[in-house]
Amino acid sequence: MRIYETCREMHSEEKRNLHEMGTKVHPQTMQDKEVSHDPKFETLELAPAVFTILSGKDRDEWLIELGCNLKWANQEFWERVRLTIDGDHGINPGQAWRERAEVWKPFLHNDQFSYTYSERFGRILGRRYGALQKVCQELQARPDTRQAVLPVFCTPLDMPNMGGIARIPCSMHYQFMIRRHQLDLMYVMRSCDFVTHFPYDIWMALELQSAVATKLGYESGRFTFFAGSLHIYAKDADPGVF
């Protein structure tokens, strides 16, 4: 496992790892889109990818340097976390997607997404539950807990949609642990697109870690990321890679 000081260092090294050590694979589907005959979706993949960032304090500057949409990121974070950290049930589709409509509009069906993180953080199986709020309560009551897991993937909801039937979450769960008088976060994904989503996924996770740490009165500690597949598509790779 690689250990990085900052987001910038992590991104540079993980990009190099992908281009130098990635294995070529061509998936049949990308979310709920058929891509098996589309050469743009030939893929370089690291399986798995694991690393730790010791400090994510450069995350805003890093996101801006990459040319990412910080306005969308902040609004999406508000819908995911600020609406749900105190027990709100979450929303679908929300308004944040409009700031990156070129990415998200194709996945709207009957004016809704198949899921939103806002919903998953706020409810379980359609019932208001306050999953993020429950995690914070567990950490407050038992600071040494290993059970403060915020799930995103939900087996009854998501397993029937495998095989490209509908979108299922790339994120599996977030696990929070208070150690060394700091709040650590471990973020587990099944799959992550290095160009379109990875910077935002890391930024969102670091913001979530910071929000929960602040709510509980701690400093953010280590951030550890695990992806079963970290990948880059031919359409996004450096010239000559494919």
Sequence and secondary structure as in RCSB ss.txt:
>XXXX:A:sequence
MRIYETCREMHSEEKRNLHEMGTKVHPQTMQDKEVSHDPKFETLELAPAVFTILSGKDRDEWLIELGCNLKWANQ
EFWERVRLTIDGDHGINPGQAWRERAEVWKPFLHNDQFSYTYSERFGRILGRRYGALQKVCQELQARPDTRQAVL
PVFCTPLDMPNMGGIARIPCSMHYQFMIRRHQLDLMYVMRSCDFVTHFPYDIWMALELQSAVATKLGYESGRFTF
FAGSLHIYAKDADPGVF
>XXXX:A:secstr
 EEESSHHHHHHHHHHHHHHH EEE  SEETTEE TT GGG EEEESSEEEEES  TTHHHHHHHTT  HHHHHH
HHIIIIITTTTT    SS SGGGGGHHHHGGG BTTB S  HHHHHHEETTEE  HHHHHHHHHHH TT S  EE
E   HHHHGGGTTTTS   SEEEEEEEEETTEEEEEEEES EETTTTHHHHHHHHHHHHHHHHHHHT EEEEEEE
EES EEEETTTS TT  
